[in-house]
């Protein structure tokens, strides 16, 4: 295990707690998206509304309303649509909608 992790944002980390938290969130979203992969009514535009982000959102935002807004606008949608693409065997292109 690395002694220090230098993220793209924030202070250097000396343990893997945050990485494990992010990994757990991604596993949860991927599992939910996989269950929607064969549902034709699940689209890239609505999948973020069909995935339950409650626990993941609380983990990352707590009671901070600004962080919740950031999470919903910049994390939940892109991660959900990428997870659905992955579950359907489609290419994930960074920056694509």
HUHUVEN-V916576 format. One record per pair of residues at least 4 apart in sequence whose ideal C-beta (glycine too) atoms are under 6 Angstrom apart, sorted by sequence separation. I is the first residue (numbers start at 1). J is the second residue. D is the distance in Angstrom with one decimal. If there is no record, write none. Layout:
I|J|D + I|J|D
//
This chain:
16|20|5.4 + 53|57|4.8 + 57|61|5.5 + 69|73|6.0 + 70|74|5.6 + 71|75|5.0 + 72|76|5.2 + 75|79|5.7 + 76|80|5.9 + 13|18|5.9 + 42|47|5.2 + 85|90|4.1 + 6|12|5.0 + 36|42|4.0 + 61|67|3.9 + 61|68|4.6 + 85|92|5.1 + 4|12|5.1 + 5|13|4.5 + 42|50|5.7 + 4|14|6.0 + 61|71|5.2 + 82|92|4.8 + 60|71|5.9 + 36|50|5.9 + 57|71|5.5 + 32|51|4.6 + 53|76|5.3 + 48|76|4.9 + 48|77|4.4 + 51|80|5.1 + 25|56|4.5 + 48|80|3.9 + 47|80|4.6 + 47|81|5.8 + 44|81|4.3 + 47|84|4.6 + 29|79|5.5 + 33|83|3.5 + 37|87|3.8 + 33|84|4.7 + 37|88|5.1 + 30|83|5.0 + 34|87|4.4 + 29|83|5.0 + 33|87|4.7
//
